[in-house]
Structures are given as structure tokens and as C-alpha cells.
């Protein structure tokens, strides 16, 4: 369609912002669609204390010609080179709800990652949240000063979250990583060669002095009636209770690959397979950031730039970036190893522990199922509104099940969005409303 | 900074909650001490992921059901109803009819 975008970018985290800004600088007509109210993704979530790089890129995005649709969620790809999105905002009345039709020449997927959650007794109690989850809520205005928080799970995110919560006045009563000291030492050794990351690591460590990091330690139960009151932690043979107001618990990250999967992009070992220039197995569709391998914001920025240059036909300008990326690829592997899960965590759930939170399916009902499909058909596990995004990564670890291919809509959508006449890209851009409102909120 | 000290008011299950601009509806619901939803087997739930993935934060906003409150910012005068309050209202309706 001649009035569509030359390049459409899905996801406005570091990778998506870098991709959109870079493609727009090349003189192309660029669209950026994201389901959050403001750009930055999860890692650069709005609020104070954004790193300098984030502020620089967000400012570049503000100055760019990129057409931004914040608060819009892509739910379908009804035909090649066309995505459909629905607005998130309830402020819109039902009359003004529109389904956006976003047509494009090339597509860059920067859909980011989510936390992996593992079920343990009591994990559905109010105030048991993801590590990034609690962090996001605090950045979204939840007061945390004076509250006691346990931060647990695995991955570098834990220290970042603990440090941030502490800065906001939370009392961090414990920080536990399931990884061994050796696993973390190997990661730390790698960070020595990455000055920027070392600086971040040191900052986290300094902020963390009051509560020391416990390794090979994890929550085995959360207690409370109406909400969380205490957590039982285990480290080796030792087990003890800690009173707390919040448990922030996430076991590293899993990539958001639903949209790439829907589009037919080849998936390898749970990640989107790409060429050296970040083109997926589908010609004209590129992928950048966490869906190609969990590597953090720095690598995501680099991949976003690379993907945009490649999609703009400027591969020759991306050679330096490609070299740098090859140098960073080792970090992805080191990080994955540092976050690999202890098989003992499979014993956390007991028969009456919820696994699927949408449909309230318990571990005991799933134990005897043959695979993910069998579990879906017999127990409704993964059949709720999150479409298995939470329990899917848990059951993959618990039982070795892999998700079956996704079907549209990849997010629950209104019937009116599924059936209504489309609002073509050009009308949406002319109206200017979706991106405008989001810009004002920053 | 005047931006961060200015507050806006919305209601959660009828009770007024004052928040700073930029606050998500999910945070306002937690500040009001309300569970966002009641699970299919009756458990109270609050947001888990904070990023629009888990659907535990669904509430009604200005009459529109199933809104993911963690991705929506508070607006002045917004009326938020959680499933816990809604199911109570339904039960009350049944008793009176």
C-alpha cells in the first residue's frame, strides 16, 4: 500500500527506539507501535533515574519524524505486510474505538521479553509479584517507602530491582538468587571486560550493601490469607521464614515470540532465528533485541540500529555494528548459563499449587498430561486470556513442554476490533491522536 | 517540581484515591487496597507482571470491562471498579430481585 510505512517497528524499548530513529534518519517513513503508554519498554520505563543513554535515545525519538502509536497492541496479521492493532486505553469510548490497520514495506520486530515465573505454594497471593513486575508498579506510582520486600528468583534484574526499590525507600529484607556462586562469578568475570556493565554492576552492589545476596537460595512458600505476610526461604538444607510486605520474584527472562511465530518466522531453541543482518526466515521481516537472545539494553540498541540499516538497504553502514555484535554474542551465552535453572526448582510446586493463573489449573491436574496440547485440551491450562504466556514458560521448565504454534488474535481483542471496518494507516496518522496523547504524558 | 507534586483524583470502587500524574491504574488499585480481580476458583489477585502480559490486573474503567490496568494511566475523574466489588454488587442485585 503506497500510503503505509516504509518500515514499521513493533515494540518501543531500546531495540525498537534505536531501529525507528535510525530508519527515520535514513529518510524513510517509519511507524512505531507499542502497547505501553510511553516509549522506553520495560528497561527504560518512564520515571526518574533513566540512564544517560536512555535519555539520549528518547530525545532523539522525540526529535524524529517517527509516527508513534503508544498504547496500541498488535493482535493480528490478516495478510502479508499488514498488522492490526487495538488501542489499550479505556479513556476512549466504545464509539471511538478503532482497529488500526498498519501496512508496511518492511517490518522490524522488537517485542522484548517478559519474566519467567515458576509456581510455588502461595505464589498467587496478592503482593507476590514479578521482580520486574513490582519494579514496574513502583515506577508506575505504587508507594514502596517503608515496605519490606524480598527479591528473589534469578538473573541480573534482581540486583537492579533491589537497588531501585531500596532507593525508593523500601526495606530489602533478602535478595536470593537460585544460581550458584560459581555461576554468578563467571558472569561477574565477564562483566569486567564490559566497562559500562561493570559500572552498572558496581552501582547495584553498592546500593545493596545492607542486604547481602544469597546464592542457591529461593522461596519455597508464600504465606498469608488475604495478602502476603511472610515467605519461607530455603538455602541448601537451611529453611527459615521472613516477614515481608512484597515478594518480587522472577526467574530471568523469556522472549516475546508470539508475533514472530504468527508471522511464520523460524524459531530456534525458543528464540527468533536471524541472518547476520537480523533478517528473519521471512524476507523483509527483521528482529532485534531480546527475541534474538537475551542480552540486555546495550545489545538491543545495537541490534535495533543494525536491523534498521539492513532493512533500509544500508547494510554497508552496519558492518562496524555487526563486528561489535559478534563480540557481544559471548555475553548472551554467559548470561544464559548464569541464569540456567537448578533442576531442584521443579520440586517447588505441590499438587495443589496453581500453575495456570488464568484458568486456575493446579500442578496435580497437569502432572499426568502428555504435552502442552494435551494439557490444554483436558485441563484448560494456557487457555485463558494470557494465552499461556505465564504458565507456558513454567510448564516448559516443569515438564519439558513446548508451546504449539500461535493463532490470531495473539492477544484478546474486542469483537468490534475483529469485525469492524479498518482504519487505514493514513487516516490514523492524519488524526494524529494516538501518538500525540502519549507524547504529552511524558 | 510542580509536575510531580500535583495530584489528580479518581475513584476505586467508589472511594477517592489521589495520585500523581503518570500513575498507572494498577498502582491506584493497589493503593486503594483492592484486589484487581477474583480468579475463576475465587482467589483474590493483584498484578503479577506489571507489563500487560499476565492479565491479573484486569478491572473495569469507566464502565469498560477487562482493562489491563497496568498499561493505563490514571485520568482525573476515572471510575475504576474491581471484580471483587463487582461480584459483591451482583450478589446484592440477586438478593434484592
Interface residues (C-beta under 8 A of the other chain):
Chain A: X35 X36 X37 X42 X46 X47 X71 X73 X88 X89 X90 X91 X94 X114 X115 X117 X124 X126 X127 X128 X129 X130 X132 X133 X134 X135 X136 X137 X140 X141 X142 X143 X226 X227 X256 X354 X357 X358 X359 X360 X384 X385 X386 X389 X390 X412 X441
Chain B: X19 X20 X21 X22 X23 X24 X26 X27 X28 X30 X31 X35 X39 X40 X41 X43 X44 X45 X46 X47 X48 X49 X50 X51 X52 X53 X54 X55 X56 X58 X61 X62 X64 X66 X67 X68 X70 X71 X72 X73 X74 X75 X78
